[in-house]
């Protein structure tokens, strides 16, 4: 019995279609092959979303202009002239930016310089390491110059009011205080979210490096005296002769800044060293050229014990005379700056300069960023990015960062201010020309550069105070070198970059948090530490240690939540068990938004009220004219009153909606 193969329905349909195609070919018809498009799954439409770009990637600075090859001779000449003009403008704005930073420092010294000198007078407070650290931070914030605060410390050590061991924490504090300037500069780029994210992270990477270095090196110094011992060995080992600190950038900026204001730097140091004459002197320099004449004169003294020597002492009746050198200062040439003859207090002049310098600083910074955005396009941007951000080939890739450190140190040595250098690279990080990974070693180099300037300045001290002044400068230098060894050589230890990026992400989302960070980091936290240290070590340990332990536990849990959540109990794998305000800034953001909206609403209401008053004044004038025209027609006045009432009701409704 033969076996029958049964065809399944799909096979039958395929056979029928094949037979149909054969019949068509026999009859002379050509069959058209129709290809179906590949099927698309609806799941793909849901899953295949555009990938989010990394906000830390450097943006492409595209050239929207006409290519160089497409320009004629006239266009090429015009473009070259425009580029040269932009470069000259850029250098001019950069010069004004540096000068405004110098004037800003002078303004802060006028406003808080004498207060800074008074702060340094209390030696009992300064003997506490934490109090000394905080005083270094606050004084540098007041005078906006680590060089000025360091020079005060050096003068106090030289005069014997402070020992080098007590001055070490103060020097650490000056290192922290100087990093606030570039953080404030980053605030001027808050207009665009990603730009502000990068700029704020590029500025605060300096802050995190300084704070972390202090967190490790201050306890080490208190326990072992590491910085004091090493610098003492260095100063004792070498016979260093006194020299003179070079003037590099000051040669260019001094003609402008000294035509605006000149300060007498000896006044702050005099107040710090308890000089009674300095307390009543003005910081504003009146006489730029003086002559001091010292003569040996007869002077009366209370008794023989007050004589300069027994051989130079004689008594005439009730009077005792001695020979003494008397110095008289003769004013020769008056200064020529703007405020030399102004009868205003130091505080008033300081506030005026503070407002003007901040205005010029912000204006120059905005214009510099605009010019850089217009210049760094196309091939120029590609070349600059490659030069600044590219590493050396494989075996020597690690060398690039250390070369960046040397570049930062060299540039800071030239401009003689770490604040100027770090404030200048902050906008470049914001617009995406320099990556934060490259800005970090540049900031570390600037820390070293500013200490080399202090070393040269210390070498200009007189011979009897040279050793102590140089040791303090070397403490500053060794502190920054130790910080670099801690937080740079191994990529894993570059914690400041990760912390700065985390803070940049927060401030990019909640821009108001940048103000909170500056207030808390540079004012609230130092003052809290200062208050606890004044209360005694028992209070400090009782409050500080639990807070520190809690902070460490939170950090460890956060790290485990991201990397090893399985190691944690189910409850601790997220912070959702806490109230929303305890683990998210969203409620605070809503509150800030409501507050800003109310302020704007108040402004609009005030504007609406003023407009309403103007409308009412116009209505009254129109009513008077109408009343005069109709000879006080009673019917028309009733109609006008009704119209006025309706308008008032409408205005009330408008203000209610606002």
Secondary structure as the mmCIF struct_conf table of DSSP 4:
data_model
#
loop_
_struct_conf.conf_type_id
_struct_conf.id
_struct_conf.beg_label_comp_id
_struct_conf.beg_label_asym_id
_struct_conf.beg_label_seq_id
_struct_conf.end_label_comp_id
_struct_conf.end_label_asym_id
_struct_conf.end_label_seq_id
HELX_LH_PP_P HELX_LH_PP_P1 UNK A 2 UNK A 8
HELX_RH_AL_P HELX_RH_AL_P1 UNK A 9 UNK A 26
TURN_TY1_P TURN_TY1_P1 UNK A 27 UNK A 28
HELX_LH_PP_P HELX_LH_PP_P2 UNK A 29 UNK A 33
HELX_LH_PP_P HELX_LH_PP_P3 UNK A 35 UNK A 39
HELX_RH_AL_P HELX_RH_AL_P2 UNK A 42 UNK A 47
HELX_LH_PP_P HELX_LH_PP_P4 UNK A 49 UNK A 54
TURN_TY1_P TURN_TY1_P2 UNK A 55 UNK A 56
BEND BEND1 UNK A 57 UNK A 57
HELX_LH_PP_P HELX_LH_PP_P5 UNK A 58 UNK A 60
BEND BEND2 UNK A 65 UNK A 65
HELX_RH_3T_P HELX_RH_3T_P1 UNK A 68 UNK A 70
HELX_RH_AL_P HELX_RH_AL_P3 UNK A 73 UNK A 119
TURN_TY1_P TURN_TY1_P3 UNK A 120 UNK A 121
HELX_RH_AL_P HELX_RH_AL_P4 UNK A 123 UNK A 126
TURN_TY1_P TURN_TY1_P4 UNK A 127 UNK A 127
BEND BEND3 UNK A 128 UNK A 128
HELX_RH_AL_P HELX_RH_AL_P5 UNK A 129 UNK A 143
TURN_TY1_P TURN_TY1_P5 UNK A 144 UNK A 144
HELX_RH_AL_P HELX_RH_AL_P6 UNK A 146 UNK A 158
TURN_TY1_P TURN_TY1_P6 UNK A 159 UNK A 160
BEND BEND4 UNK A 161 UNK A 162
HELX_RH_AL_P HELX_RH_AL_P7 UNK A 164 UNK A 177
TURN_TY1_P TURN_TY1_P7 UNK A 178 UNK A 179
HELX_RH_AL_P HELX_RH_AL_P8 UNK A 180 UNK A 186
HELX_RH_3T_P HELX_RH_3T_P2 UNK A 187 UNK A 189
TURN_TY1_P TURN_TY1_P8 UNK A 190 UNK A 191
BEND BEND5 UNK A 192 UNK A 192
HELX_RH_AL_P HELX_RH_AL_P9 UNK A 193 UNK A 224
HELX_RH_AL_P HELX_RH_AL_P10 UNK A 226 UNK A 237
BEND BEND6 UNK A 238 UNK A 238
HELX_LH_PP_P HELX_LH_PP_P6 UNK A 240 UNK A 242
BEND BEND7 UNK A 248 UNK A 248
TURN_TY1_P TURN_TY1_P9 UNK A 249 UNK A 249
HELX_RH_AL_P HELX_RH_AL_P11 UNK A 250 UNK A 260
STRN STRN1 UNK A 263 UNK A 263
TURN_TY1_P TURN_TY1_P10 UNK A 265 UNK A 265
HELX_RH_AL_P HELX_RH_AL_P12 UNK A 266 UNK A 272
TURN_TY1_P TURN_TY1_P11 UNK A 273 UNK A 274
HELX_RH_AL_P HELX_RH_AL_P13 UNK A 276 UNK A 279
TURN_TY1_P TURN_TY1_P12 UNK A 280 UNK A 280
BEND BEND8 UNK A 281 UNK A 281
BEND BEND9 UNK A 283 UNK A 283
STRN STRN2 UNK A 284 UNK A 284
STRN STRN3 UNK A 287 UNK A 301
BEND BEND10 UNK A 302 UNK A 303
HELX_RH_3T_P HELX_RH_3T_P3 UNK A 304 UNK A 306
BEND BEND11 UNK A 307 UNK A 308
HELX_RH_3T_P HELX_RH_3T_P4 UNK A 310 UNK A 312
STRN STRN4 UNK A 313 UNK A 316
TURN_TY1_P TURN_TY1_P13 UNK A 317 UNK A 318
STRN STRN5 UNK A 319 UNK A 334
BEND BEND12 UNK A 337 UNK A 337
TURN_TY1_P TURN_TY1_P14 UNK A 338 UNK A 341
HELX_RH_AL_P HELX_RH_AL_P14 UNK A 346 UNK A 375
BEND BEND13 UNK A 376 UNK A 376
HELX_RH_AL_P HELX_RH_AL_P15 UNK A 378 UNK A 389
HELX_LH_PP_P HELX_LH_PP_P7 UNK A 390 UNK A 393
HELX_RH_3T_P HELX_RH_3T_P5 UNK A 394 UNK A 396
TURN_TY1_P TURN_TY1_P15 UNK A 397 UNK A 398
HELX_RH_AL_P HELX_RH_AL_P16 UNK A 399 UNK A 415
TURN_TY1_P TURN_TY1_P16 UNK A 416 UNK A 416
HELX_RH_AL_P HELX_RH_AL_P17 UNK A 418 UNK A 431
TURN_TY1_P TURN_TY1_P17 UNK A 432 UNK A 432
BEND BEND14 UNK A 433 UNK A 434
HELX_RH_AL_P HELX_RH_AL_P18 UNK A 436 UNK A 458
TURN_TY1_P TURN_TY1_P18 UNK A 459 UNK A 460
BEND BEND15 UNK A 461 UNK A 461
HELX_RH_3T_P HELX_RH_3T_P6 UNK A 463 UNK A 465
HELX_RH_AL_P HELX_RH_AL_P19 UNK A 466 UNK A 487
TURN_TY1_P TURN_TY1_P19 UNK A 488 UNK A 488
BEND BEND16 UNK A 489 UNK A 490
HELX_RH_3T_P HELX_RH_3T_P7 UNK A 491 UNK A 493
HELX_RH_AL_P HELX_RH_AL_P20 UNK A 495 UNK A 509
TURN_TY1_P TURN_TY1_P20 UNK A 511 UNK A 512
HELX_RH_AL_P HELX_RH_AL_P21 UNK A 513 UNK A 519
HELX_RH_PI_P HELX_RH_PI_P1 UNK A 520 UNK A 524
HELX_RH_AL_P HELX_RH_AL_P22 UNK A 525 UNK A 534
TURN_TY1_P TURN_TY1_P21 UNK A 535 UNK A 535
HELX_RH_AL_P HELX_RH_AL_P23 UNK A 537 UNK A 563
HELX_RH_3T_P HELX_RH_3T_P8 UNK A 565 UNK A 567
BEND BEND17 UNK A 568 UNK A 568
HELX_RH_3T_P HELX_RH_3T_P9 UNK A 570 UNK A 573
BEND BEND18 UNK A 574 UNK A 575
TURN_TY1_P TURN_TY1_P22 UNK A 576 UNK A 577
BEND BEND19 UNK A 578 UNK A 578
HELX_RH_AL_P HELX_RH_AL_P24 UNK A 580 UNK A 583
BEND BEND20 UNK A 585 UNK A 585
HELX_RH_AL_P HELX_RH_AL_P25 UNK A 586 UNK A 629
TURN_TY1_P TURN_TY1_P23 UNK A 630 UNK A 631
BEND BEND21 UNK A 632 UNK A 632
HELX_RH_AL_P HELX_RH_AL_P26 UNK A 634 UNK A 657
#
